[in-house]
């Protein structure tokens, strides 16, 4: 479950979006419109990034579990 952005994080992202649109696309967007666009981007895109992060964490955790399992297997003593 994702937590909400802090007011400072949202302000920082809105400013970065405003700067990008102005510098790269020559679009002058006001703060109010930039905030709405930022909200849209966060709402629509962040679940995809979040889910990818969860998937990446699952893969990394499974790799570590496999290493531990292999190390435990090495502790088994022969019985024959």
HELIX and SHEET records of a PDB file:
HELIX    1   1 UNK A    7  UNK A   25  1                                  19    
HELIX    2   2 UNK A   31  UNK A   73  1                                  43    
END                                                                             
